[in-house]
Amino acid sequence: MSFESLHGIVALCKERHLSFAQTVRALEVRSSGIEEQEQYKRMAGLWAAMQDSSRNYDADLRSASGLSGGDGEKFRLYAAQKSTLCGEPLSAIITEALKTAESNACMKRIVASPTAGSCGVLPAVLIPLYRNGLAEEPDILESLFVAAGIGQVIANRASISGAEGGCQAEIGTASAMAAGSLVFLRNGTAEQVAYAAGYALQNLLGLVCDPVGGLVEVPCIKRNVMGAVNAMASADMALAGIVPVIPADEVIDAMRSVGRKIDESLRETGRGGLAACPTALRFCNAL
């Protein structure tokens, strides 16, 4: 058994008395031959790159299209006034999601997690915890293995491609990965990790991919925010002991089925949804 199902990973956790992260690493050794020491080295590199993306955010930089840039700083300044409806924890997450997703649009270095278009979700939930001393780096790395295992199962059972499955496959998967990693960091059980991933994905089921002008900017950047906030809510529901009616693997299978039914115009072609709005068309004609 490799990364075929979240249920299978949870079962192995129980059978071998291992954590979700330990089980993912063991499965990775079996499937790729990459030993755990090398896995840690690579994951530490990815975590460092995520932090660099945040530190190197340039508020003055704009994308080539002019559609994006600067909103991460704008939200940071707004949050600094302590007048947000979301409060400090969510405000920090929103800021980080905007910064990383904008950096992607502005051709800065990011970590595709699982894709470039959804790169802001996972660092948005992890970086604030780390900066505020609520999670140590070794624990963050462990949680990233949890996220990787969730992402691999979704990739194997369904898709992580917006062109194949709509935005549910990109932001939805990223949100599921982030939710599971958060539960792990809060010492949730392996079952609760799966619960959180399932909640996050089912909440975004059917989300279409409709980038204006075919560019990964509008609405993609703001959807990173939504994916991160959804991950927080999903993790808390799982940690509260709320058991989902539909198992996570069935949610993944449903996402695959829904993705196949989404019209081509709503799968990254830039021809439907928001991409077909009058303002979007005027923008495209002006390019």
Rosetta silent file (secondary structure, phi, psi, omega in degrees, C-alpha in Angstrom):
SEQUENCE: MSFESLHGIVALCKERHLSFAQTVRALEVRSSGIEEQEQYKRMAGLWAAMQDSSRNYDADLRSASGLSGGDGEKFRLYAAQKSTLCGEPLSAIITEALKTAESNACMKRIVASPTAGSCGVLPAVLIPLYRNGLAEEPDILESLFVAAGIGQVIANRASISGAEGGCQAEIGTASAMAAGSLVFLRNGTAEQVAYAAGYALQNLLGLVCDPVGGLVEVPCIKRNVMGAVNAMASADMALAGIVPVIPADEVIDAMRSVGRKIDESLRETGRGGLAACPTALRFCNAL
SCORE:     score description
SCORE:     0.000 S_00000001
   1 L     0.000  128.492  175.667    0.000    0.000    0.000 S_00000001
   2 L  -112.838 -134.401 -178.052    1.321    3.409   -0.962 S_00000001
   3 L   -89.708   65.580 -175.682   -0.520    6.734   -1.082 S_00000001
   4 L   -96.029  -28.496 -177.904   -3.825    5.208   -2.141 S_00000001
   5 L  -161.159  151.470  174.404   -6.141    6.465    0.582 S_00000001
   6 H   -70.577  -34.585  176.145   -6.213    8.490    3.760 S_00000001
   7 H   -58.879  -41.438  179.546   -8.054    5.622    5.420 S_00000001
   8 H   -64.367  -40.025  178.240   -5.115    3.368    4.589 S_00000001
   9 H   -65.190  -43.526  178.988   -2.621    5.801    6.111 S_00000001
  10 H   -61.368  -41.174  179.516   -4.730    6.114    9.259 S_00000001
  11 H   -62.643  -40.863  177.668   -4.954    2.324    9.498 S_00000001
  12 H   -65.821  -36.945  176.585   -1.174    2.021    9.247 S_00000001
  13 H   -57.532  -44.713 -179.578   -0.768    4.644   11.961 S_00000001
  14 H   -69.911  -44.350 -176.527   -2.862    2.535   14.295 S_00000001
  15 H   -62.809  -41.079 -173.809   -1.319   -0.785   13.280 S_00000001
  16 H  -102.686    2.496 -179.246    2.279    0.385   13.694 S_00000001
  17 L    54.863   46.243  179.598    1.706    2.908   16.498 S_00000001
  18 L  -116.613  157.949  174.584    3.191    5.660   14.354 S_00000001
  19 L   -76.373  168.981  178.446    2.203    9.254   13.815 S_00000001
  20 H   -60.564  -42.447 -179.338    0.708   10.401   10.525 S_00000001
  21 H   -65.404  -43.491  178.876    4.029   12.039    9.590 S_00000001
  22 H   -61.379  -39.982  179.463    6.057    8.934   10.445 S_00000001
  23 H   -66.090  -41.346  178.080    3.754    6.785    8.328 S_00000001
  24 H   -61.106  -43.071  179.545    4.047    9.167    5.376 S_00000001
  25 H   -64.347  -40.864  178.874    7.834    9.039    5.567 S_00000001
  26 H   -63.401  -40.845  178.034    7.829    5.254    5.726 S_00000001
  27 H   -66.119  -34.942  179.210    5.552    5.074    2.677 S_00000001
  28 H   -67.709  -38.843  175.478    7.814    7.503    0.833 S_00000001
  29 H   -59.303  -44.083 -178.257   10.836    5.289    1.489 S_00000001
  30 H   -67.326  -40.343 -172.758    8.906    2.361    0.058 S_00000001
  31 H   -83.820  -32.829 -175.693    7.558    4.209   -2.997 S_00000001
  32 H  -116.203  -17.717 -177.292   10.588    6.315   -3.994 S_00000001
  33 L    82.191    1.685  179.746   13.536    4.805   -2.175 S_00000001
  34 L   -79.960  118.578 -177.107   14.413    8.186   -0.668 S_00000001
  35 L   -69.786  158.971 -172.389   15.655    7.582    2.865 S_00000001
  36 H   -60.799  -37.056  179.804   14.240    9.600    5.740 S_00000001
  37 H   -60.625  -42.102  178.159   17.376   11.685    6.302 S_00000001
  38 H   -69.949  -35.362  176.206   17.250   12.898    2.701 S_00000001
  39 H   -59.140  -45.871 -179.862   13.501   13.480    3.008 S_00000001
  40 H   -61.793  -41.428 -179.313   14.102   15.759    5.980 S_00000001
  41 H   -60.987  -45.001 -179.341   16.807   17.644    4.120 S_00000001
  42 H   -67.471  -40.449 -179.405   14.521   18.277    1.163 S_00000001
  43 H   -67.238  -37.744  177.303   11.580   19.264    3.346 S_00000001
  44 H   -62.478  -35.863  177.280   13.735   21.679    5.326 S_00000001
  45 H   -65.280  -39.632  178.474   14.713   23.283    2.024 S_00000001
  46 H   -67.372  -41.372  179.057   11.073   23.726    1.061 S_00000001
  47 H   -63.927  -40.974  177.553   10.220   25.224    4.439 S_00000001
  48 H   -62.582  -39.424  179.705   13.139   27.649    4.127 S_00000001
  49 H   -66.847  -37.285  176.539   11.923   28.655    0.656 S_00000001
  50 H   -61.118  -44.307 -179.890    8.411   29.303    2.005 S_00000001
  51 H   -67.154  -38.069  177.858    9.813   31.616    4.648 S_00000001
  52 H   -62.028  -38.940  178.986   12.029   33.354    2.096 S_00000001
  53 H   -59.677  -38.314  179.026    8.986   34.049   -0.067 S_00000001
  54 H   -71.472  -48.676 -177.846    7.387   35.828    2.851 S_00000001
  55 H   -63.330  -34.956 -174.820   10.501   37.749    3.922 S_00000001
  56 L   -92.317   10.900  177.508   11.310   38.800    0.347 S_00000001
  57 L   -59.270  132.765 -179.155    7.830   40.056   -0.471 S_00000001
  58 L  -113.516  107.478 -176.551    8.079   43.379   -2.299 S_00000001
  59 L   -66.605  -19.475 -178.914    5.050   45.589   -1.725 S_00000001
  60 L   -89.336   -9.919 -177.138    6.067   47.860   -4.600 S_00000001
  61 L   -79.310  140.307  176.604    6.250   45.070   -7.153 S_00000001
  62 L  -124.219  149.547  178.011    3.406   44.627   -9.647 S_00000001
  63 L   -68.173  162.330 -178.580    2.676   41.742  -11.995 S_00000001
  64 L   -59.501  -31.797 -179.667    3.311   42.182  -15.711 S_00000001
  65 L   -77.240  -21.820 -174.058   -0.443   42.454  -16.309 S_00000001
  66 L    83.942    2.819 -176.928   -0.886   45.094  -13.632 S_00000001
  67 L   -78.083  -23.778 -172.604   -3.659   43.031  -12.059 S_00000001
  68 L  -144.273  159.612  179.172   -1.902   42.242   -8.810 S_00000001
  69 L   131.361  138.683  175.545    0.665   43.386   -6.290 S_00000001
  70 L    88.973  -13.273 -176.202    0.750   45.337   -3.053 S_00000001
  71 H   -71.692  -29.742  176.615   -2.378   43.913   -1.463 S_00000001
  72 H   -60.758  -43.217  177.970   -0.428   41.867    1.079 S_00000001
  73 H   -69.939  -38.752  179.219    1.123   45.046    2.454 S_00000001
  74 H   -60.090  -42.135  179.696   -2.176   46.883    2.259 S_00000001
  75 H   -71.591  -35.669  178.491   -3.815   44.217    4.409 S_00000001
  76 H   -60.298  -43.626  179.851   -0.870   44.137    6.817 S_00000001
  77 H   -65.469  -39.555  177.183   -1.233   47.864    7.435 S_00000001
  78 H   -63.598  -44.341 -179.052   -4.978   47.505    7.911 S_00000001
  79 H   -66.379  -30.905 -179.425   -4.491   44.629   10.365 S_00000001
  80 H   -64.299  -21.166  177.653   -1.907   46.644   12.287 S_00000001
  81 L   -78.719   -5.992  178.437   -4.673   49.055   13.239 S_00000001
  82 L    56.324   39.517  179.365   -6.312   46.120   15.076 S_00000001
  83 L  -118.469   12.856 -177.886   -9.669   46.920   13.547 S_00000001
  84 L   -73.341  151.899  174.153  -10.202   43.783   11.494 S_00000001
  85 L   -72.355  -27.957 -174.490  -13.319   41.698   11.860 S_00000001
  86 L   -79.332  -25.057 -175.185  -11.206   38.535   11.745 S_00000001
  87 L    86.251  172.931 -171.493   -8.909   39.344   14.645 S_00000001
  88 H   -62.830  -47.506 -177.122   -5.127   38.936   14.829 S_00000001
  89 H   -60.026  -49.173 -179.512   -4.660   35.209   14.038 S_00000001
  90 H   -68.974  -33.243  178.775   -6.782   35.213   10.885 S_00000001
  91 H   -63.300  -39.662  177.061   -5.441   38.598    9.835 S_00000001
  92 H   -64.262  -38.364  179.061   -1.905   37.231    9.902 S_00000001
  93 H   -66.897  -43.814  178.982   -3.012   34.284    7.796 S_00000001
  94 H   -61.026  -43.117  179.569   -4.740   36.521    5.262 S_00000001
  95 H   -59.696  -47.275 -177.774   -1.638   38.686    5.007 S_00000001
  96 H   -66.985  -38.397  178.681    0.653   35.730    4.378 S_00000001
  97 H   -62.643  -43.815  178.928   -1.664   34.153    1.810 S_00000001
  98 H   -63.583  -45.072 -177.194   -1.816   37.410   -0.147 S_00000001
  99 H   -61.071  -47.139 -176.719    1.935   37.946    0.031 S_00000001
 100 H   -70.153  -43.645 -179.766    2.882   34.504   -1.243 S_00000001
 101 H   -66.090  -36.463  175.838    0.231   34.335   -3.964 S_00000001
 102 H   -67.187  -37.261  177.871    1.149   37.834   -5.143 S_00000001
 103 H   -61.322  -37.728  176.368    4.798   36.852   -5.211 S_00000001
 104 H   -62.170  -45.860 -179.725    3.888   34.024   -7.544 S_00000001
 105 H   -64.346  -28.272 -179.146    2.060   36.405   -9.879 S_00000001
 106 L   -94.442   15.340  174.425    5.069   38.729   -9.814 S_00000001
 107 L    66.029   28.758  173.708    7.425   35.900  -10.795 S_00000001
 108 L   -88.168  169.117 -177.797    9.135   35.649   -7.414 S_00000001
 109 L   -76.876  127.771  177.805   10.303   32.325   -5.968 S_00000001
 110 L  -136.678  175.366  174.138    7.582   30.301   -4.244 S_00000001
 111 L  -110.488  118.949  176.116    6.905   26.678   -3.294 S_00000001
 112 L   -67.812  115.277 -174.249    4.177   24.960   -5.313 S_00000001
 113 L  -143.660   79.483    4.474    2.095   23.378   -2.568 S_00000001
 114 L   -89.826  -11.725 -179.297    0.658   21.552   -4.315 S_00000001
 115 L  -128.360  167.420  177.329    0.610   23.988   -7.275 S_00000001
 116 H   -64.181  -38.119 -178.823    1.910   27.485   -7.976 S_00000001
 117 H   -67.048  -19.210  179.468   -1.659   28.791   -8.110 S_00000001
 118 H  -116.351   23.403 -172.146   -2.326   27.528   -4.584 S_00000001
 119 L   -67.628  -17.603 -174.997    1.114   28.315   -3.168 S_00000001
 120 L   -86.252  -14.171 -171.507   -0.172   30.739   -0.519 S_00000001
 121 H   -71.096  -54.993 -175.117   -2.404   28.435    1.481 S_00000001
 122 H   -65.166  -49.823  177.273    0.037   26.195    3.353 S_00000001
 123 H   -63.122  -27.984 -179.108    2.621   28.842    4.305 S_00000001
 124 H   -63.218  -34.163 -179.520   -0.196   31.175    5.333 S_00000001
 125 H   -88.834  -23.641 -175.721   -1.262   28.849    8.150 S_00000001
 126 H   -92.106  -41.287 -175.154    2.220   27.707    9.187 S_00000001
 127 H   -61.202  -46.041  178.066    4.373   30.849    9.091 S_00000001
 128 H   -60.196  -38.093  177.792    2.332   32.847   11.641 S_00000001
 129 H   -61.609  -44.379 -178.902    2.407   29.921   14.077 S_00000001
 130 H   -65.910  -45.573 -178.088    6.170   29.650   13.719 S_00000001
 131 H   -65.287  -31.536 -179.256    6.802   33.389   14.022 S_00000001
 132 L   -88.791    7.267  177.935    4.645   33.639   17.125 S_00000001
 133 L    72.579   19.222 -179.025    6.470   30.777   18.817 S_00000001
 134 L   -92.655   -4.626  176.662    3.429   28.495   18.701 S_00000001
 135 L  -153.979  131.846  178.629    5.223   25.806   16.706 S_00000001
 136 L   -85.417  157.758 -176.037    8.899   24.825   16.592 S_00000001
 137 H   -57.606  -43.176  177.800   10.671   24.123   13.312 S_00000001
 138 H   -57.631  -37.442  178.782   10.959   20.331   13.825 S_00000001
 139 H   -70.467  -37.048  176.281    7.205   20.192   14.376 S_00000001
 140 H   -61.133  -44.234  179.861    6.586   22.343   11.287 S_00000001
 141 H   -62.170  -40.950  176.875    8.649   19.935    9.206 S_00000001
 142 H   -60.763  -42.226 -178.981    6.662   17.016   10.575 S_00000001
 143 H   -66.658  -29.912  177.365    3.430   18.793    9.689 S_00000001
 144 H   -68.950  -31.393  173.683    4.688   19.355    6.145 S_00000001
 145 H   -66.795  -37.107  175.834    5.076   15.597    5.757 S_00000001
 146 H   -60.823  -48.316  179.223    1.453   15.285    6.834 S_00000001
 147 H   -59.602  -41.711 -179.735    0.466   17.844    4.206 S_00000001
 148 H   -62.933  -41.022  179.273    2.530   16.038    1.578 S_00000001
 149 H   -64.355  -41.772  177.679    0.844   12.730    2.326 S_00000001
 150 H   -62.778  -46.557  179.776   -2.613   14.261    2.020 S_00000001
 151 H   -61.060  -38.211 -179.366   -1.679   15.957   -1.233 S_00000001
 152 H   -68.187  -39.278  177.283   -0.266   12.755   -2.681 S_00000001
 153 H   -62.278  -44.738  179.907   -3.419   10.795   -1.901 S_00000001
 154 H   -63.927  -40.773  177.975   -5.568   13.451   -3.579 S_00000001
 155 H   -61.991  -38.766 -178.471   -3.253   13.501   -6.596 S_00000001
 156 H   -74.998  -38.700 -176.039   -3.488    9.727   -6.903 S_00000001
 157 H   -86.855  -26.577 -175.732   -7.241    9.415   -6.356 S_00000001
 158 L  -137.102 -104.227 -178.861   -8.338   12.568   -8.164 S_00000001
 159 L  -168.732  154.099  172.020   -6.211   15.504   -9.383 S_00000001
 160 L  -117.356   19.087 -176.983   -4.360   18.598   -8.248 S_00000001
 161 L  -106.239  125.953  176.723   -4.685   20.290  -11.640 S_00000001
 162 H   -64.589  -31.794  179.579   -7.088   23.163  -12.271 S_00000001
 163 H   -69.198  -25.522 -179.232   -7.097   22.283  -15.959 S_00000001
 164 H   -97.033  -39.463 -172.504   -8.310   18.794  -15.114 S_00000001
 165 H  -126.406    7.046 -176.876  -10.506   19.290  -12.050 S_00000001
 166 L    82.670  179.101 -177.178  -11.166   22.999  -11.579 S_00000001
 167 H   -67.422  -21.704  174.836   -9.947   25.145   -8.698 S_00000001
 168 H   -56.127  -31.210 -179.182  -11.304   22.596   -6.217 S_00000001
 169 H   -77.135  -21.760 -179.089   -8.324   20.462   -7.259 S_00000001
 170 L  -101.653  -68.602  178.244   -5.830   23.238   -6.510 S_00000001
 171 H   -65.062  -38.114  178.562   -7.095   25.480   -3.711 S_00000001
 172 H   -60.229  -46.509  179.093   -9.230   22.627   -2.388 S_00000001
 173 H   -65.222  -44.564  179.006   -6.244   20.295   -2.153 S_00000001
 174 H   -59.376  -40.538  179.470   -4.029   22.986   -0.652 S_00000001
 175 H   -65.963  -39.698  177.037   -6.703   23.717    1.961 S_00000001
 176 H   -64.167  -42.027  177.629   -6.990   20.022    2.814 S_00000001
 177 H   -61.861  -44.651 -179.067   -3.224   19.775    3.177 S_00000001
 178 H   -66.402  -41.327 -179.937   -3.137   22.837    5.418 S_00000001
 179 H   -62.015  -45.435  179.232   -6.041   21.637    7.563 S_00000001
 180 H   -63.033  -39.873  179.936   -4.404   18.267    8.158 S_00000001
 181 H   -64.943  -37.312  179.073   -1.068   19.870    9.017 S_00000001
 182 H   -65.947  -42.900  177.989   -2.747   22.139   11.577 S_00000001
 183 H   -60.577  -42.614  178.383   -4.476   19.230   13.296 S_00000001
 184 H   -60.506  -44.072 -179.184   -1.154   17.414   13.505 S_00000001
 185 H   -64.241  -25.924  178.035    0.511   20.478   15.050 S_00000001
 186 L   -94.462   17.331  175.787   -2.241   20.561   17.686 S_00000001
 187 L    64.511   30.308  173.941   -1.586   16.887   18.537 S_00000001
 188 L   -70.917  163.188  179.318   -4.765   15.653   16.898 S_00000001
 189 L   -76.523  167.517  177.024   -5.165   11.993   16.081 S_00000001
 190 H   -61.153  -37.639  176.829   -4.544   10.499   12.665 S_00000001
 191 H   -61.502  -41.713 -179.474   -8.314   10.190   12.251 S_00000001
 192 H   -67.609  -31.638  173.811   -8.720   13.885   13.011 S_00000001
 193 H   -59.669  -46.800  179.347   -6.083   14.732   10.400 S_00000001
 194 H   -66.451  -39.225  178.155   -8.193   12.905    7.830 S_00000001
 195 H   -57.690  -48.311 -177.291  -11.387   14.506    9.140 S_00000001
 196 H   -61.907  -42.908  178.943   -9.918   17.983    8.707 S_00000001
 197 H   -62.095  -41.505  178.978   -8.689   17.247    5.193 S_00000001
 198 H   -65.637  -42.482  177.487  -12.115   15.930    4.245 S_00000001
 199 H   -60.373  -47.182 -177.014  -13.905   18.943    5.684 S_00000001
 200 H   -60.582  -41.562 -177.813  -11.645   21.373    3.874 S_00000001
 201 H   -72.554  -41.334 -178.730  -12.124   19.634    0.547 S_00000001
 202 H   -67.430  -29.429  178.013  -15.875   19.187    0.844 S_00000001
 203 H   -66.749  -23.239 -177.447  -16.279   22.867    1.692 S_00000001
 204 L  -112.171   12.930 -178.585  -14.716   23.779   -1.650 S_00000001
 205 L   -59.821  129.906  178.143  -16.286   21.031   -3.737 S_00000001
 206 L    91.348   -0.503 -179.489  -17.236   22.311   -7.179 S_00000001
 207 L   -63.748  124.464 -175.308  -14.993   25.390   -7.101 S_00000001
 208 L   -87.458  161.666  177.284  -14.285   26.337  -10.718 S_00000001
 209 E  -109.465  107.032 -172.181  -11.042   27.553  -12.249 S_00000001
 210 L  -136.085   59.482 -175.152  -11.778   30.790  -14.105 S_00000001
 211 L   -67.842  129.217  178.662   -8.640   32.937  -14.271 S_00000001
 212 H   -63.943  125.828 -178.977   -9.111   36.337  -15.882 S_00000001
 213 H    68.199   11.170 -177.553   -7.040   36.481  -19.036 S_00000001
 214 H    73.165   11.616 -177.878   -5.782   32.987  -18.294 S_00000001
 215 L   -98.487  144.685 -177.551   -3.430   34.488  -15.700 S_00000001
 216 L   -83.809   66.744 -177.051   -2.974   33.048  -12.212 S_00000001
 217 L  -135.888  -61.483 -179.268   -4.000   36.300  -10.539 S_00000001
 218 L  -115.700  120.385    4.684   -7.746   37.045  -10.466 S_00000001
 219 L   -94.878   13.201 -168.334   -9.459   35.397   -8.627 S_00000001
 220 H   -55.619  -44.614 -176.241   -6.638   33.006   -7.794 S_00000001
 221 H   -61.387  -46.982 -178.640   -4.764   35.190   -5.296 S_00000001
 222 H   -70.295  -27.005  176.479   -7.813   35.900   -3.160 S_00000001
 223 H   -69.294  -24.283  172.101   -8.845   32.244   -3.318 S_00000001
 224 H   -62.523  -39.030  176.557   -5.588   31.421   -1.550 S_00000001
 225 H   -60.718  -49.001 -178.915   -6.920   33.501    1.334 S_00000001
 226 H   -61.325  -39.408  179.144  -10.188   31.599    1.307 S_00000001
 227 H   -64.743  -37.935 -179.913   -8.369   28.259    1.235 S_00000001
 228 H   -69.848  -44.001  179.363   -6.247   29.194    4.246 S_00000001
 229 H   -65.243  -40.153  176.678   -9.175   30.450    6.324 S_00000001
 230 H   -60.695  -37.997  179.201  -11.167   27.344    5.394 S_00000001
 231 H   -62.565  -40.739  179.410   -8.260   25.193    6.585 S_00000001
 232 H   -62.668  -46.784 -179.258   -8.350   26.831   10.006 S_00000001
 233 H   -64.682  -41.012 -179.047  -12.085   26.257   10.418 S_00000001
 234 H   -65.299  -41.436  178.938  -11.835   22.673    9.178 S_00000001
 235 H   -63.085  -43.805 -179.143   -8.972   21.888   11.552 S_00000001
 236 H   -65.470  -37.517  177.216  -10.863   23.291   14.533 S_00000001
 237 H   -62.524  -42.954  179.322  -13.982   21.289   13.689 S_00000001
 238 H   -65.086  -43.455 -179.740  -11.927   18.108   13.541 S_00000001
 239 H   -66.511  -24.964  177.460  -10.111   18.931   16.788 S_00000001
 240 L   -74.139   -8.192 -179.440  -13.466   19.581   18.451 S_00000001
 241 L    89.421   13.243  177.396  -14.318   15.941   17.819 S_00000001
 242 L   -77.966  116.728 -175.785  -16.911   16.615   15.128 S_00000001
 243 L   -92.656  124.465 -179.301  -16.959   13.481   12.995 S_00000001
 244 L   -68.446  148.666  176.920  -17.803   14.021    9.319 S_00000001
 245 L   -71.111  -41.788 -177.926  -20.621   12.032    7.768 S_00000001
 246 L   -98.830  122.568  178.941  -18.698   11.470    4.537 S_00000001
 247 L   -61.461  152.274 -174.923  -15.212    9.909    4.882 S_00000001
 248 H   -58.207  -40.777 -179.154  -12.333   11.894    3.412 S_00000001
 249 H   -63.416  -35.411  177.918  -11.544    9.356    0.693 S_00000001
 250 H   -70.763  -32.340  175.212  -15.123    9.509   -0.538 S_00000001
 251 H   -64.633  -42.493  177.444  -14.892   13.297   -0.621 S_00000001
 252 H   -60.569  -44.439  179.075  -11.779   12.988   -2.775 S_00000001
 253 H   -63.718  -37.665  177.513  -13.587   10.587   -5.102 S_00000001
 254 H   -64.896  -39.005  177.761  -16.522   12.991   -5.293 S_00000001
 255 H   -61.617  -40.157  176.603  -14.115   15.782   -6.198 S_00000001
 256 H   -62.020  -44.626 -179.374  -12.776   13.665   -9.047 S_00000001
 257 H   -64.502  -44.195  179.260  -16.303   13.008  -10.294 S_00000001
 258 H   -63.308  -41.572 -179.391  -17.311   16.664  -10.032 S_00000001
 259 H   -59.357  -36.749  179.342  -14.137   17.736  -11.816 S_00000001
 260 H   -69.921  -24.315 -178.139  -14.975   15.551  -14.780 S_00000001
 261 H   -91.391  -14.665  179.100  -18.406   17.164  -15.031 S_00000001
 262 L   -66.592  131.792 -179.142  -17.170   20.761  -14.851 S_00000001
 263 L   -60.592  148.105 -178.142  -17.448   22.373  -18.264 S_00000001
 264 H   -55.788  -31.825 -178.977  -14.174   22.989  -20.094 S_00000001
 265 H   -65.911  -15.226 -178.068  -14.776   26.742  -19.940 S_00000001
 266 H  -112.091   23.006  178.802  -14.435   26.492  -16.152 S_00000001
 267 E  -128.986   69.743  170.545  -11.198   24.505  -16.090 S_00000001
 268 L    70.127    8.942 -179.033   -8.361   26.994  -16.455 S_00000001
 269 L   -83.615  -14.901 -178.933   -9.202   28.008  -20.020 S_00000001
 270 L    70.627   28.060 -177.184  -10.083   31.571  -19.051 S_00000001
 271 L  -117.134   -7.384 -177.992  -13.322   31.393  -21.017 S_00000001
 272 L  -135.557 -179.523  178.746  -16.011   31.084  -18.325 S_00000001
 273 H    60.886 -137.575  179.805  -16.968   32.270  -14.872 S_00000001
 274 H   -61.764  -29.590 -179.671  -15.256   35.472  -13.767 S_00000001
 275 H   -65.209  -19.343 -179.202  -13.041   35.319  -16.843 S_00000001
 276 H  -100.005    3.027  178.258  -16.130   35.910  -19.007 S_00000001
 277 L   -66.911  152.674 -179.182  -17.397   38.949  -17.085 S_00000001
 278 H   -54.025  -43.086 -179.900  -17.563   42.230  -19.059 S_00000001
 279 H   -63.988  -40.366  178.309  -14.780   43.830  -17.023 S_00000001
 280 H   -62.988  -41.672 -179.981  -12.561   40.799  -17.525 S_00000001
 281 H   -66.715  -38.233  177.595  -13.182   40.862  -21.276 S_00000001
 282 H   -63.681  -38.664  177.905  -12.391   44.570  -21.452 S_00000001
 283 H   -62.063  -46.656 -178.446   -9.120   43.875  -19.645 S_00000001
 284 H   -62.717  -40.018 -179.664   -8.228   41.106  -22.086 S_00000001
 285 H   -67.799  -25.595 -178.737   -9.016   43.307  -25.086 S_00000001
 286 H   -83.216  -12.416 -179.266   -6.767   46.018  -23.711 S_00000001
 287 L   -69.251    0.000    0.000   -3.760   43.699  -23.451 S_00000001
